[in-house]
Amino acid sequence: MKPIKTIQRRLVWKIGAAAACVAMGATMALTASPSLAGTAAMTLPTIKVSMVPKLLGLAVFEANDQGAMQVAKKLGIDLTYTAPATASAEGQVSIFDAEIAQHYNVITLSSDDPTVPAPVLQKAMKAGIQVITYDSDVPSARDFFMQDTAYSSIGQALINAVVGFTGPKAQIAIMSSTTDATIQLAWIGAMKAYIAAKYPGLKLDTIGYGLSIQSTSLSVAEGIIHSYPSVKSIICIDSAACVGTAEAIADLHESGKIGDFGIGPPKENRTYFANNSMQALFLWDEIGQGKLDMLMARLAYEGAHGAPECTAKTPPANPTPSQWCGIKTNYGSPQSFNGAVVGLPGLVPGTGVYTVDSAPSTLTGATKNTVIYSAPLEFTKSNYLNYNF
């Protein structure tokens, strides 16, 4: 069993409805049941929510945690952030077992494996706990999934960037984390489909796996460069793999000769943008993703406890108790809600609107009960210093 390191941040907020009305411009009042609307001295029941990424220490997950902490008080959430010390589906299972025993209201997670945690998460759901996956899904054992971005969008963005560097006929490679990482398998599938349809002259020579460890990724990437000397670009789709790949390119004096394009945060790759061993990264606002995770946790809890259906305009930025709403699993038609509650711009920026898909989409990769968070953001040498995650 992998060792488990736990970080807990307890955030508890209760506020009376009367006080909320006085301070409506700065805060908001929420209720776990619409029947409480109009109660003169209502207090908000706090819900216990956990955030369990794949492992501790990765910048992207720490940014998610940062965003979650920024809004947990506003949403009446007592937040625990915890994960295995190293990527381990079994380690996550141990955490979920403990959280079931501790009567959490909502579990949110980025899964290390699409199937291993399923039995314990199904146990959680039977116990009345709402389960939300983000970043990496467990399709058979969750109420809702927050998908980072449309798989087709991220796949096309990566391949278009590579072709801009190599031209439409070239040999490329991919650096991933593990052979069974759900989200990365989806990205690889999207890239392969786009290559076949748009750039048949691109040849994918190999896929390397760095286990989300920078030193392992460095060794594997160096092995690819030595074994496949015709490779002109490596696409890294794991943040540790991106650092390891860039280091390998720099160490072998291939900066600017072999392109490095990937999915990862810009801050930890500043050195590689500066020395030209990294050409472009794609991601999304990870801090905002943490905020949306908490909002979905609250909405899922509300939906399971009698709140009315959300619409694109509910809840407003500063809702009264009677304006609160919930999202419901397997609703049968799309549901929309307003991210302005936690300062989010919406999938289409400026609208504030996010939508729960009611059916799978072959275009975006979204499955039933899925919310797509963002279009891809591109980080290049011209803008990487503008971002602090």
SVG drawing of the C-alpha trace seen along z (x, -y; Angstrom):
<svg xmlns="http://www.w3.org/2000/svg" viewBox="-41 -46 64 49">
<polyline fill="none" stroke="black" stroke-width="0.4" points="0.0,0.0 1.3,-3.4 1.8,-5.8 -0.9,-8.4 -0.2,-12.0 -3.2,-14.1 -3.6,-17.8 -6.8,-19.1 -8.1,-22.6 -11.3,-23.0 -13.5,-25.9 -16.8,-26.4 -19.2,-29.3 -22.6,-29.9 -24.7,-33.0 -28.2,-34.0 -30.6,-35.0 -31.2,-38.4 -27.4,-39.2 -27.1,-38.0 -29.7,-40.5 -27.8,-43.4 -24.5,-42.4 -25.9,-41.1 -23.3,-43.1 -20.4,-41.2 -21.7,-37.8 -24.6,-35.4 -27.0,-33.1 -27.6,-29.5 -30.1,-26.9 -30.1,-23.2 -33.8,-23.1 -36.2,-25.5 -38.7,-25.0 -36.4,-27.2 -36.9,-30.2 -38.2,-33.2 -37.3,-31.8 -36.4,-34.8 -33.5,-33.4 -32.3,-30.6 -28.7,-29.4 -27.0,-27.6 -26.2,-23.9 -22.6,-23.3 -21.8,-20.4 -18.6,-18.3 -16.8,-18.1 -13.6,-16.4 -11.3,-17.1 -9.1,-14.1 -6.7,-14.6 -4.5,-11.8 -1.6,-12.7 -0.1,-15.4 2.4,-17.9 1.4,-18.6 1.0,-22.2 -2.2,-21.8 -3.9,-20.1 -2.6,-22.6 -4.1,-25.4 -7.4,-23.5 -7.1,-23.5 -6.4,-27.2 -9.5,-28.0 -11.6,-25.7 -10.5,-27.3 -11.3,-30.8 -15.0,-29.9 -15.6,-27.2 -16.7,-29.7 -19.1,-31.4 -20.7,-28.0 -21.1,-26.8 -18.5,-24.1 -16.2,-22.4 -13.4,-21.4 -10.9,-18.6 -8.0,-18.4 -6.2,-15.1 -4.6,-12.5 -2.1,-9.7 1.6,-10.8 2.2,-9.2 -0.3,-8.3 -2.2,-5.3 -5.8,-4.2 -5.5,-1.9 -4.4,-4.9 -7.5,-6.8 -9.7,-3.9 -8.4,-3.9 -9.3,-7.6 -12.8,-7.1 -13.5,-4.3 -12.5,-6.7 -14.6,-9.5 -17.7,-7.2 -17.2,-6.3 -16.8,-10.0 -20.2,-10.8 -19.0,-13.3 -21.8,-14.9 -19.9,-15.2 -16.7,-13.5 -14.9,-15.1 -12.0,-13.4 -9.6,-13.2 -9.2,-9.5 -6.0,-7.5 -7.9,-4.7 -11.3,-4.5 -12.4,-1.3 -10.4,-0.5 -12.3,-3.1 -15.7,-2.2 -16.8,0.2 -16.0,-2.1 -17.6,-5.1 -20.7,-3.1 -20.7,-2.3 -20.5,-6.1 -23.4,-6.8 -25.6,-4.2 -24.8,-5.9 -26.3,-9.1 -23.0,-10.8 -22.8,-12.8 -19.8,-11.9 -18.3,-14.3 -15.3,-13.5 -13.1,-16.2 -10.3,-16.0 -10.3,-12.2 -13.5,-10.2 -14.9,-7.0 -17.9,-6.7 -19.7,-3.9 -19.5,-5.4 -20.3,-9.1 -23.2,-11.6 -21.5,-14.3 -18.2,-14.7 -16.5,-18.0 -14.6,-17.6 -11.6,-20.0 -12.3,-20.9 -13.8,-19.2 -11.5,-16.4 -11.9,-17.3 -10.8,-20.9 -7.7,-20.0 -6.7,-17.3 -7.0,-19.7 -5.2,-22.5 -2.2,-20.3 -1.9,-18.8 -2.4,-22.2 0.4,-23.6 2.7,-20.6 2.0,-21.0 2.9,-24.7 6.4,-23.5 7.0,-20.3 4.8,-20.8 2.1,-18.3 4.4,-15.4 6.5,-14.4 7.2,-11.8 6.0,-12.5 5.8,-10.9 3.6,-11.2 4.7,-11.3 1.9,-10.3 1.7,-9.1 0.3,-5.6 -1.3,-3.2 -4.7,-3.5 -5.0,-7.2 -8.6,-7.9 -8.3,-11.5 -5.0,-10.9 -6.4,-8.0 -9.3,-10.3 -6.8,-13.0 -4.7,-10.4 -7.9,-9.1 -8.9,-12.7 -5.4,-13.4 -5.4,-10.2 -8.8,-10.9 -7.8,-14.4 -4.5,-13.2 -6.4,-10.6 -8.9,-13.1 -6.7,-16.2 -3.0,-15.3 -2.5,-11.7 1.1,-12.6 1.8,-12.7 3.1,-9.5 2.9,-8.6 6.0,-6.5 5.5,-5.7 3.9,-6.6 6.1,-6.8 4.9,-6.6 6.6,-8.6 4.3,-7.6 3.7,-11.3 7.3,-11.4 9.7,-14.0 12.8,-11.9 11.1,-8.9 9.7,-11.1 13.1,-12.5 14.6,-9.0 11.7,-7.8 11.8,-10.9 15.6,-10.6 15.0,-7.0 12.5,-8.1 14.9,-10.7 17.6,-8.0 15.4,-5.3 13.4,-7.4 15.9,-9.9 13.4,-11.0 10.9,-12.3 10.5,-16.0 8.0,-16.8 7.0,-15.2 3.6,-15.8 3.5,-15.6 0.1,-15.2 1.0,-15.0 2.5,-17.9 5.5,-15.8 6.0,-14.4 6.2,-18.0 9.0,-19.0 10.8,-15.7 10.5,-15.9 11.7,-19.5 14.7,-18.6 15.5,-15.7 15.4,-17.9 17.6,-20.5 20.1,-17.9 20.5,-16.4 21.0,-19.8 17.9,-19.4 16.2,-22.7 14.4,-24.2 15.2,-21.1 12.7,-18.8 9.4,-20.5 7.8,-20.1 4.1,-20.7 1.8,-19.6 -0.8,-19.9 0.5,-21.5 0.9,-24.6 3.1,-27.4 4.7,-28.4 6.8,-25.2 7.9,-25.3 9.2,-28.9 12.8,-27.7 12.0,-25.6 10.1,-28.4 13.0,-30.6 15.6,-28.2 13.5,-27.2 13.1,-23.5 9.3,-24.1 7.2,-25.6 3.6,-25.6 1.4,-24.3 -2.4,-24.1 -4.5,-24.0 -7.3,-25.9 -7.5,-28.1 -6.9,-25.5 -7.8,-27.9 -11.2,-28.5 -11.6,-24.8 -11.3,-24.4 -14.0,-27.0 -16.4,-25.2 -15.7,-21.9 -17.0,-23.4 -20.0,-25.0 -20.9,-21.7 -20.5,-20.0 -23.0,-22.5 -25.4,-22.2 -25.3,-18.4 -26.1,-18.4 -28.9,-20.8 -30.3,-18.8 -30.3,-15.7 -32.1,-17.4 -35.1,-19.0 -33.9,-22.3 -35.6,-23.3 -33.9,-22.7 -31.2,-25.2 -31.6,-27.4 -29.1,-29.5 -30.0,-32.4 -29.9,-30.6 -28.4,-31.0 -27.7,-34.7 -24.4,-36.2 -25.8,-37.0 -28.8,-34.7 -31.4,-34.9 -32.4,-31.6 -35.5,-31.4 -33.2,-31.7 -31.0,-28.8 -31.2,-25.7 -29.7,-22.2 -28.5,-20.0 -30.0,-16.5 -28.5,-13.3 -30.0,-11.7 -32.4,-14.6 -33.4,-13.7 -32.7,-17.1 -29.8,-19.6 -29.5,-21.7 -27.8,-25.0 -26.5,-27.1 -24.7,-30.4 -21.0,-30.3 -21.2,-34.0 -21.9,-32.9 -18.2,-32.1 -16.9,-34.6 -16.6,-32.3 -17.2,-33.5 -19.0,-30.4 -18.0,-28.0 -18.7,-30.9 -16.9,-33.7 -19.2,-36.5 -22.3,-34.4 -21.6,-32.8 -23.4,-29.7 -22.4,-26.1 -24.5,-23.2 -25.0,-19.6 -25.1,-17.4 -28.0,-14.9 -26.6,-12.6 -23.1,-11.6 -21.5,-13.7 -19.1,-12.1 -17.8,-15.5 -16.8,-16.8 -16.3,-13.4 -18.8,-14.5 -20.7,-11.7 -24.0,-11.8 -24.2,-14.2 -21.0,-16.0 -20.2,-19.7 -17.5,-21.0 -15.4,-23.6 -13.4,-25.6 -12.0,-26.0 -8.2,-25.3 -5.8,-28.2 -2.6,-28.3 0.7,-29.3 3.7,-30.3 6.9,-32.1 5.0,-35.4 2.6,-35.0 3.8,-32.4 4.9,-35.0 1.3,-36.3 0.2,-33.3 1.0,-32.3 0.0,-28.6"/>
</svg>
